[in-house]
Amino acid sequence: MSNKSNLLEGNILSKLIWLALPIMGTSFLQMAYNLVDMLWIGRLGAGAVAAVGTAGFFTWFSLALVRLVQTGTEVTISQAIGRKDNEEAGNLAASAIWMSIAFAIVFAILVVSFASPLILFFGINDPNVEQMGMTYLRIVGGGIIFSFINPVLSSIYNASGKSNVPFIGNAVGLVANIFLDPIFIFIFGLGVAGAAIATVLAQGLVSIVLILLLFNVHPFEGFRGPKHPKLVSVSKISEIGIPVAIQSGLFTVFGILIAKVIAGFGKDAIAAQKVGVQIEAISYMTANGFAAAVGTFTGQNYGAGNKVRVIEGIKTGFVLMSMFGILTTGLLYFFAEPLYRIFISKGDSIPIGIEYLKILGLSQFFMCVEITLSGFFNGMGKTKPPAIMSVIFTGSRVPLAYILSMPVFFGLSGVWWTISMTSMIKGVLMVWMSLRLIRCYKENG
C-alpha cells in the first residue's frame, strides 16, 4: 500500500482530504452528466425536461441494487485491508463485479419491457411528454449495465484508498458526454433520445477505462483481476449492503409518490423540481462523496483496531462537512434565481424553481450532516440504524406532502417544506445516534 493510500497512519485531516477530494470530484463529475443533459434538454422546453425527469425516477430504482453492492463492497474490502487480509479483499472484489453484472441484466430487462406502463403511471396527460419519457427510459434502461459496473469498480478503488482512479475514468466520460450531447440531440436531431444515447455511450466509455485500469493499476496488493464469485463473499457484501439498498429503493418509491403530487400541478412544476434537484445535487453528491471517504477511513481503521483514529476521523469529517453545508445553504437561498435561470431562462417554471431552491436550501446543512455521519456508521459495518431512521422520516414525506399541498394549506410549496423539514429532523437525529455509537465504541470497542 502506497504512503498516500495508507489510511492507518499519518495526519487524519490530510488523509481524509486526500481520499475525499477525488471521490467528491467523481461525484461532481457524475452530477455534471445530469447537469450537461439538463443544459441541453432545457433548450428543448419544459416538456422535454419533464419527460426526462419522469423517466429518471425509474432509473433511480437501479440505485438500490447499485448501493447494495457498492456499500457492501466498500465496507467489507476496507475492513479486510485494515486487517491486512488481501486474499479476502480479492474475493470480495471479484464477487462484487459479478453481482453488479447480474443485477444490471435483470433490471434492464424489466425497465425496457415495462417502460410504457411505468411512464403512464404518473398520469401526466400529455401524450408528447409521455412518449419522450418512454423513449428515454428504454434507451437508458437498455444500457444500464454501465451504470451498475462503474460505481462498483469505483468502490473497489475507494476502499483501497486509491480514489483518484475512478476520478480519472469519470472525467474521460464527462468530456465525451459534453461533446456527444449536442451532437445527438441537435445535429442528429434526436432530441430526448439523443440525450439518452449520449449518456449510455459516455458511461460505456467510463467502464472501458476503469476495466483497463483494473488490470494495470491493482487496487491493493495481491489483486490479480476478477475471479469466480464466492458465496461467502456475496453473503458478506449483501449483509452490509441490503439495509442501504432497502433505504435507497424506498427513497425512490417515496420520491415517485411525491412526484405524483407535483405532477398534479402541471409540467412546469415537474420541470422546476427536476432542475432544482440537479442544482441541489451540489451538496447531496458532495456529501455522499465525502461520506464514502469517511466510510473507507473508518472501515480500514476499524478493521485494524485503531480506535483513536476512528473517533478522530469522524470528528474531523463532521466539522468539514458542517462548514460545507452552511456554505451551500447560503448559496441556494441567496442565489436561487441566477442558478435556476442557467437551465431554464424563461417560462412559468422559473418562480416555482426559485421557491424550491430557497426552501430546500434551508435544510442543506442538516442533509450534509446526516449523509456524512451515515458514512461513519457504514464504515463500522452498522448500516441498519441510519437506514431505518431515514426510511421512517423520508416515508413520512408522502402523507405530509399530500396534506400540506392542499389548497387550504400551502399548495405546491407544501411539498417543498415537507422535504426540507424532514431533512432537518434526520440531521439532528443522526448527530444524536452518532454520539451514542461513539460512546459505545469507546466503552466496548
N, C-alpha and C positions, 0 to 999 in steps of 0.2 A: 504494500500500500504506500502510495507516494505521501510525502510530508503534507502536502496541501489537502489531500483527501483523507488523511488520518484525523478523525474527529475525536479520538480518545485522549488526546493531549494537546497542549498549546492554548493560546488565548481564546476564550469562548466566544467573545464578540466577533473577532476576526474570522474564526472558523464558521460561525453561523452566517455571517455576511457573505463569506466566500462561497458557501454552499447555497445560500438562499438566492443570491443575485442571478445566477444562471437559471434557477428554477422559476423565479419570478419573471425573468426575461422570457423564458419559454412560455409562461402563462400569458404574458403580454403578446407574444407572437401568435398564440392560439386565439386570443381575443382579437388581434389585428385581422385574422382571417375573416371573422364576422364583421368587423368594422369596415374592412375593404368591401365586402359584399354589400353592406348596407349603404355605403357611399355610392356605389354604382346602381344598386337596385332602387335606392331612393330617387334616382333620376327617372325611373320608370313610373313613379307615382305611389300614392299611399296604398293602392290596391295590390301592387306587387310586393310592397313591404308586408302588408297584412298576410298575403299568401305564404311568403317565406316564414313569417313569424308563426303562423298556424302549423305549418309542416314541421317547424323546428321543435314544437312540443313533443312530437313523437320520436324524433331522432334523439331528443334528450332522454328518452327511456333507455337508450343504449348505455347512457352514463351509469345506470345502476349496475349493469354487468361489468362495465369497464372499471368502475370504482371497486367492485368486489375483488377483481384480480389485482388491480393497481395497488390498492391499500394493503391487501394481504401480502403482496409481493414486497412492497417497501418495508413493511414492519418485520416480516419473517427474515428477509435477507439481511437487513441492517442488524438485527439481533444476532443472526448467525455469524456475521462478520465480526461483531463485537466479541463473540465467543471464540473467534478465530477458527470457525468450522466452515472452511471454504467448500468442502465436498457437499455439505448440506445446502449451502448457498447456491451451488451449481445446479443441484437437483430442483431447488425451488424455482430458479430462473427458467429452466427448461420446461417445467410443468406449467408455469405461468404463461409462457408463449403458446403452448398447445391449448391451454384453456381459453385464451383470448381468441384464437382461430375458431374453435368450436362454437363459442358463444356468438361470434360475428356471423357465421354461416346461418345459424338458426334465426337470428334477429333479422338478417337481410331477407330471408325467405318470407317471414311474417309481414314485414313492412311493405315489401313490394306487392305481395298478394292482396293485402287489405288496405292499400293506400286510399281507395275511393271512400269506403265507409268511415275510415278514420278522419278524413278531412270533413266529410259531411256531418260528422258528429257535432261540430261546432255550430251548425245552423247559421252560417254567415249570410245565406240567402243572396249571394252574388255569384252567379254561375262562372263568371270570368275569373274571379278571385279563387273560387274553389278548384277550377281546372288547373290554374297555375300552381296551386298548393299541391295537388295530386302529382303533377309532373315533377315538381321539385322533390317531393318525398320519394318517388320511385327512383329517381336518379341517385340521390344522396344515399337512400337506403340500400340500393344495389351495390354501391361502393363503400359501404360502411366498414368493411373489414380493415381498411387502413386506419380508421378512427379507433378501432379496437387495439390493433397491434402497436401503434405509435405510443400511447400512454404506458403500455406495459413494458415496452422496451426502454422507455424513459425511466420508469420506476426502478428497473434493474440498475441502471447507471446511477440514479439518485441515491439508492440505498447503499451503493458502494462509495458515495462521496464524489463521484465524477459527473456532477450535474451540468458541466459545460458541454458535454457531448450532445444531449438532447437539444440544447440551445442551438447548436450548430445545425443539426438536422432540420429543426423547425424554421430556422432563419432561411435556409435554402427553399423550403416550401412556401414561405411567405412571399419571397421575391418572385417565385413562379406564379403565385396566385395574383399578385399585383398586375402582372402582365397578361395573365390568362383571362381575368375577369372582363376587362373591356373588349378583348378580342372576341370572346364567345358571346357576351351579352349584346354588344353593339355592332362590331364589324361583321360577325356571322349572323347577327340579327336573331339570336336565340332567346333573348330576354331572360326570364327567370330560369329557364332550362340551362342557359349558358352559364349562369352563376353556379348552378349545381354541378355541371360538368367541370368547370374550372376548379371548384373546391375538391372534388374527388381526385382529379389529376394531381393537384398540389399535394394532397395528403398521401397519394401514392408515391410521389417523389420523396417525401419525408421518410416513408417506410423503407424505400430503397437505400437511402443514405444511412439510416440507423442500422439496418441489417448488415450493410457492408462494413460499417464501423464496428459492429458487434464481433466480427470475425478477425478484426485487425487491432482494435483497442479493447483488450479484455477488461471487463468491468472490475474484476477482482482476481487475485492470484489463484490459479488453478482452473479458471474458467476456460473451456475449450469449445464453446458453442453449444447449441441445443442438443439434449439427449432425449431419450424417451421419457414421457411423463411418469412420475412416481405417485402412487396412490396416497402415500403418507404426506407427500409434499402438497398435493392437491387438497388434502384434508386440512392441513395447517393454514394454507392460504385462504381456504373457504371459511374456516372458523373465525379468522380475523376479519375477513372482508364482508361476510354476509350481513352483519349489522349495518355497515356503511352502505351496502348495496340496497338493503331494505329502506334505509333512510333516503337515499338518492331516488329510488323508484317512487316512493310515496311523495317525495318532494315534487316530482314531475306530475304525479296524479293530482296533487293539490293544486299545482300550477295550472293544469288543464281545466280543472273545475272553476278556478278563479278566472281563467281566460274566457270561459263561457259567460261569466258575469260581465266581463269587459266587452265581449262581443255584442252584448245586448245594447251597448251604447254606440255601435257603429264601427265602420272600418277605420275612422280617424282615431278612435280610442285604441283599437288594436295596434295601429301603426305607432301611436305615441308610446304605448307600453313597450313595443318591440324595440324601438330606437332607444328609449330610456333604459331598458335592461342592458343594451350594449354599452351605453355610457357608464352605467353603474358598475359594469363589469371591471372597470379600472380598479376599484377597491376589492371587489369579490375575487377576481383572478389573482391579484397580488397577494391577498390574504391566504388564498388556497396554496399559492406557490410557497409562501413563507411557512405555512403550516406543514407542508411536505418536508421542508428543510428542518423544522423543529422535530417532526416525527422521526426523520432519519438520525438526527443528532441524538435524540432521546433513545431511539432504538439501539444504536451502537453502544452508547454508554451504559444503558440499562443491561444489555447483554453482557457487557464487560464488568458489571458490578460497580461502576463509578457513580456512586450515589450523589456526591457533591456536584459533579458536573451535570448530572441530570437536572437537579434543582436549580442550579445557577443558569443553566441553559434556558429553562422555561421563563425564569425571571427576566433574562435579557431579551428574549423573544417578545415577551409581553410588553415591555417598555417600548421597544422599537415599533411594534405594530399599533400600539396605542397612539403614538405620535403620528403615524401614517393615517390612522382612522380619523383623527381630529383634522388633519390637513384635507382629507377627502371630503369630509362633511362641509368644510368651508368652500371647497371648490364647487361641489354640486349645488350648494344653496345660493351662493353669490354669483355664479357664472352659469346658471341653468339655461338662460336664453341663448347666449352665443354657442354653448355646447350643443344644444339641440338643433340650432339652425345650420350646423355643419352638415347635418344629414338630410334634413328637410327644411328648405329655405322659405317655403310659402305653403299656405293651406290652413284648414281648420284644426289640424292636429297640433299646431305649434303651442297654443295656450295650454292644451291638455298635457303635452310633453313637459312643458316648463313646470307646471304644478307637480307632476310626477317626480321630477328631479329634486325639487325643493323639499317635498315631504319625505322622500326616501333618503335624501341627503342627511336628514337629522339622525338617522339610525346607523350611519356608516361606521362610527367609532365602535358601537356595540357589535356590529356584524364582524368587524375585523378581530375584535377580542374573542368572540365566540369561535370563529374558524381557527385562529391561531392556537387557542387552548385545546381545541379538538385534536390538533396535531400532537400535542403533548400526551393526551390520552391514548391516541393511536400508537405512538412510539412505545408506550408502556404495554401495549397489547390489550388495552382495555377500551375496545371500540363500542361496547354496548351502552354505557351511561350517556355519552353525548348523543348517540343515535336516538335513544329513547326520548331524551329531553327534546331534541329537535323535532322528532315526529309529532310529539304531543302539541307543541306550540305552533309548528308550521301547519299542522292539521286544523288547529283552531281558526286558522285564517279563512277556511271555506265558509263556515256558518257566519262568522263575523263579517266577511265580505258581502255575503248576501243581505245581511241585515243592514249594515251601515251604508250600503249603496242604494237603499230605498230612498225615494224622493222625500220622504218625511224626515230623513236624517241628512246624509252628506252627498248623496248621489255618487258619481264616479269617484270623487276624491275619497269617499269612504273606503274604497278598495285600497288606495294608496296608504291611507292612515292605518288600515289593518295590517298591512305588510310591515310598515315601519315600526309600529308599536310592539308587535310580536318579536321583531328583531332585537329591540331594546331589552325586552324581558329575557330572551335567550342569552344575550351577552352578560347580563347581571348574574343569572343562574350559573353560567359556565365559570365565572370567577369563583363563586361560592363552591362549586363542585371541585374545582382545581385546588383550592386551598385545603379542602378535606383530603384529596388524594395525596397532596404533598405531605400533609401531617401524618397520614397513614404510612406513606413510604419511608418517612424519617424514623418512625417508631418500629415498623415491622420489616422494611426492606422489600 
